[in-house]
Amino acid sequence: MKKIILFFSLLGVLLVTSGCLNEMAGQKITVQKRTGEENIFEDFKEIIEKKQVEKAIDIVKNAIWENEKVEMARYADYQFQFPFKNSSENKIASYSLWVSPNGENLEIVTDSDRYVKLTKQDSANLYEILTGEQLIK
């Protein structure tokens, strides 16, 4: 009887653990980089480290977004996507990202006509997460 209880206890722990691992596995950011002068992007990087993903999502979520359609003078430097959980469904959030001409800020536009120019600190942090490089050259 003790063996049966021990077996089901271990089975329960394994099921809970595997469910947690699957939950974390869905959190990733995919980054694409523009190639050349055209509006053509290629896969660049995939961020799967949980702390980096969470930090990037926090930066984007906590930014002060403007609800307006903007037209940029050139094509985006990068595109990135990450899954986010709404109360009832999972969606993919897609963003187009520009490095400002002075190289100190990032500007982000969504396909739902939202725009933000990040602070220098948030820009530096997000750029390092997305590219692995320092923002200011």
C-alpha positions in Angstrom: 0.0 0.0 0.0 2.8 2.4 0.8 4.4 1.7 -2.6 1.2 2.6 -4.3 0.9 5.9 -2.4 4.6 6.7 -3.1 4.1 5.9 -6.8 1.1 8.2 -7.2 2.8 10.9 -5.2 5.8 10.8 -7.5 3.6 10.7 -10.6 1.7 13.8 -9.4 4.9 15.7 -8.8 6.2 14.7 -12.3 2.9 15.9 -13.9 3.0 19.2 -12.1 6.7 19.7 -13.0 6.2 18.9 -16.7 3.3 21.3 -16.8 5.4 24.1 -15.4 8.2 23.4 -17.9 5.7 23.5 -20.8 4.4 26.9 -19.5 8.0 28.3 -19.5 8.8 26.8 -22.9 6.2 29.0 -24.6 7.9 32.2 -23.5 10.3 33.3 -26.2 11.0 36.3 -28.4 11.8 35.9 -32.0 13.8 38.7 -33.6 14.2 39.4 -37.3 16.7 41.9 -38.8 16.3 43.9 -42.0 18.7 42.9 -44.8 19.9 45.6 -47.2 17.8 48.7 -47.9 14.6 46.8 -48.8 11.7 45.8 -46.5 13.1 42.2 -46.3 13.8 40.6 -42.9 15.6 37.4 -42.0 15.6 35.5 -38.8 18.2 36.9 -36.5 17.8 35.6 -32.9 15.6 33.8 -30.6 15.6 34.8 -26.9 14.4 31.9 -24.6 16.1 32.8 -21.3 13.2 33.5 -19.0 14.6 36.6 -17.2 15.5 38.3 -20.5 12.1 37.5 -22.0 10.3 38.8 -18.9 12.4 42.0 -18.8 11.8 42.7 -22.5 8.0 42.2 -22.1 8.0 44.5 -19.0 9.8 47.2 -21.0 7.3 47.0 -23.8 4.2 46.7 -21.6 5.2 49.6 -19.3 6.1 52.0 -22.1 3.8 55.0 -22.5 2.2 54.2 -25.9 0.5 56.7 -28.1 -2.5 55.6 -30.1 -1.7 57.1 -33.4 -0.6 56.0 -36.8 2.9 57.1 -37.7 4.8 56.8 -40.9 8.6 56.4 -40.5 11.1 57.8 -43.0 12.7 54.4 -43.6 12.0 50.7 -43.1 12.3 49.2 -39.7 15.7 47.9 -38.5 14.2 45.0 -36.7 10.9 43.2 -36.1 10.2 41.1 -33.0 7.4 39.0 -31.7 6.4 37.4 -28.5 3.4 35.5 -27.2 1.3 37.2 -24.6 -1.6 35.8 -22.6 -4.9 37.6 -22.6 -7.4 36.5 -20.1 -9.1 34.2 -22.6 -6.7 33.6 -25.4 -3.0 33.5 -26.4 -1.9 35.9 -29.1 1.4 36.9 -30.8 2.4 40.5 -30.3 4.3 41.9 -33.3 6.5 45.0 -33.2 8.5 46.9 -35.7 11.6 48.6 -34.2 13.7 51.5 -35.4 17.0 52.8 -33.9 16.7 56.6 -33.8 19.2 58.6 -36.0 21.2 59.7 -33.0 21.5 56.0 -31.9 20.3 56.6 -28.4 16.6 55.6 -28.5 14.4 52.9 -29.9 11.1 53.7 -31.6 8.5 50.9 -31.8 5.3 50.7 -33.9 2.6 48.0 -33.8 0.4 47.0 -36.6 -2.6 48.3 -34.5 -1.4 51.9 -34.9 0.4 52.3 -31.6 3.8 54.1 -31.3 6.3 54.7 -28.5 9.8 56.2 -28.3 11.5 54.5 -25.4 13.7 56.2 -22.8 17.4 55.9 -23.3 17.7 53.4 -20.4 14.8 51.2 -21.7 16.2 51.5 -25.2 19.6 50.3 -24.1 18.2 47.4 -22.1 15.8 46.2 -24.8 18.3 46.5 -27.6 20.8 44.5 -25.6 18.3 41.8 -25.0 17.1 41.7 -28.6 20.5 41.9 -30.3 23.1 41.0 -27.7 24.9 44.3 -28.5 25.2 47.7 -27.0 22.9 50.4 -28.4 25.2 53.4 -28.5 28.1 52.8 -30.9 
